[in-house]
Amino acid sequence: MTEKVQGPASYFPSIEKKYGQPMQHWFDQIADRLDHSHMQIVSFLKEAHAMGHGHANAIVAHQLAKKKGA
């Protein structure tokens, strides 16, 4: 039996559908900003890409956790 995806990654299918780009595209967009604060990166996605707060937050949370090794 497969486990249900939880946490920030649970948003990924809807992000890909809504914005028409694979997740790697969004990870690449913020890769050089991961030393900024969480909310600064969220604001970048919202302002530069008209992304909703929840979707931007999920992307940033996922990538920052990955950077920390979580």
N, C-alpha and C positions, 0 to 999 in steps of 0.2 A: 504494500500500500504506500502511495506517495503522500508525503506530508504537505499540508497546505502552507504556502509561502506566507511568512509573517514579516512584520516590521516594514522598513522603508521599501524593500524589494517588492512588496505586495502592490505597490503603486506602479511598478514598471510597465505592465501591459497597458494600462490606461494612459500613461505618459506617451508611450510609443504610438498608440492609436490617435490620441488627441493632437500631438505635435508632428506626427509623420516622420520621425527620425528614430533610429535605433538608440538604445541606451548608451552605447559607446560614444555616439555623437555628443550627448550631454556630458558624459564623463570627460571627454576631451575639451569641451568648452570651459570647464572649471579646473582642469588639471594644473594650470599655472597660478591658480588663485587659492589653493588649499592651505596656504600659510596665512590667509586672511581669516577673520572671524566667521563663524557659521552664518550669522545674519548678513554680513557683507556679501557673502557668496550668494545667499538666497536673494538678496536685493539685486545683484547682478543678473541673475536668471530672470527675475520678474521684470526688470527694466529693459534689458537688452533683447529678451526673447518673448516678452509678454506672457510669461509662464505664471500660472496660479501659484499661490503661496504653498499649498499642500504638496504640489508636485515638486516645486523647487526645493522645499524643505526635505522631502524624501531623497532626492538626488544628493543633496549636500550631506545629509546625515549618513547615507550609505557610504559615500566616498571618504568622509572624515573618519568613520569607524574603520574602514579598510586601511586608511593611512596609519591609524593607531594600532592596527593589527588585531582588531576585534572581530 
